Amino acid sequence: MTIQTLNPAQRTIRTVKPMPLARNRFERMAWIFMRFSGLILVFLSLSHFWLQHLIVGTHQLQFGQTVARWGAAGAPVTIENVFWRLYYVAIIALAMLHGLNGFRQVAYDYLNNRGVYRGVMIAATGVIAVVSLMGLVALLGGATIVK
């Protein structure tokens, strides 16, 4: 963050405020994680958007393309299937952890009662875990072809 001040010669001088000290080591690592996971998520989500909307096209999306990427349930898994599954696992994992960490920081700012804060965080972590698990099961299980 920059602060503009005027000196006696009426020139603008920009100074950089030092980064605030973290409450503890975990907070420092959470701060760093938010920056890097956000950066990685930008590239992952833009590449997903580029593939699905610009290369394939939204009107041409078909279930067969999903089967080709993820693999059919019960069929042998190829290297391409492994790549796409890991790609989407990375998106799910980073998005959920990034969101939970952001929620944790906001909840810390607004929930002053420690018991309420812990309860809300336990509930949020449970929801994130269930949603992530459902996504991972869908990805790792492959697509089911219905005839």
Contacts in CASP RR format, 6 or more apart in sequence:
PFRMAT RR
TARGET T0000
AUTHOR 0000-0000-0000
METHOD contacts of the structure
MODEL  1
MTIQTLNPAQRTIRTVKPMPLARNRFERMAWIFMRFSGLILVFLSLSHFW
LQHLIVGTHQLQFGQTVARWGAAGAPVTIENVFWRLYYVAIIALAMLHGL
NGFRQVAYDYLNNRGVYRGVMIAATGVIAVVSLMGLVALLGGATIVK
1 16 0 8 1.000
1 17 0 8 1.000
2 14 0 8 1.000
2 15 0 8 1.000
2 16 0 8 1.000
2 17 0 8 1.000
3 14 0 8 1.000
3 15 0 8 1.000
3 17 0 8 1.000
4 12 0 8 1.000
4 13 0 8 1.000
4 14 0 8 1.000
5 12 0 8 1.000
5 13 0 8 1.000
5 15 0 8 1.000
6 12 0 8 1.000
6 13 0 8 1.000
7 13 0 8 1.000
22 28 0 8 1.000
22 31 0 8 1.000
30 101 0 8 1.000
30 104 0 8 1.000
30 105 0 8 1.000
33 97 0 8 1.000
33 98 0 8 1.000
33 101 0 8 1.000
34 98 0 8 1.000
34 101 0 8 1.000
34 102 0 8 1.000
37 94 0 8 1.000
37 97 0 8 1.000
37 98 0 8 1.000
37 101 0 8 1.000
38 94 0 8 1.000
38 98 0 8 1.000
40 90 0 8 1.000
40 94 0 8 1.000
41 91 0 8 1.000
41 94 0 8 1.000
41 95 0 8 1.000
41 98 0 8 1.000
44 87 0 8 1.000
44 90 0 8 1.000
44 91 0 8 1.000
44 94 0 8 1.000
45 91 0 8 1.000
48 91 0 8 1.000
52 58 0 8 1.000
52 61 0 8 1.000
56 65 0 8 1.000
63 143 0 8 1.000
64 143 0 8 1.000
66 143 0 8 1.000
67 143 0 8 1.000
67 145 0 8 1.000
69 80 0 8 1.000
69 81 0 8 1.000
69 84 0 8 1.000
70 81 0 8 1.000
70 84 0 8 1.000
70 85 0 8 1.000
70 139 0 8 1.000
70 141 0 8 1.000
70 142 0 8 1.000
70 143 0 8 1.000
71 77 0 8 1.000
71 78 0 8 1.000
71 81 0 8 1.000
71 142 0 8 1.000
71 143 0 8 1.000
72 142 0 8 1.000
72 143 0 8 1.000
72 144 0 8 1.000
72 145 0 8 1.000
73 141 0 8 1.000
73 142 0 8 1.000
73 143 0 8 1.000
73 144 0 8 1.000
73 145 0 8 1.000
74 141 0 8 1.000
74 142 0 8 1.000
85 139 0 8 1.000
85 140 0 8 1.000
88 139 0 8 1.000
89 136 0 8 1.000
89 139 0 8 1.000
89 140 0 8 1.000
92 132 0 8 1.000
92 135 0 8 1.000
92 136 0 8 1.000
92 139 0 8 1.000
93 132 0 8 1.000
96 128 0 8 1.000
96 131 0 8 1.000
96 132 0 8 1.000
97 128 0 8 1.000
99 128 0 8 1.000
100 124 0 8 1.000
100 125 0 8 1.000
100 128 0 8 1.000
103 124 0 8 1.000
104 121 0 8 1.000
104 124 0 8 1.000
107 117 0 8 1.000
107 120 0 8 1.000
107 121 0 8 1.000
107 124 0 8 1.000
108 117 0 8 1.000
111 117 0 8 1.000
111 120 0 8 1.000
END
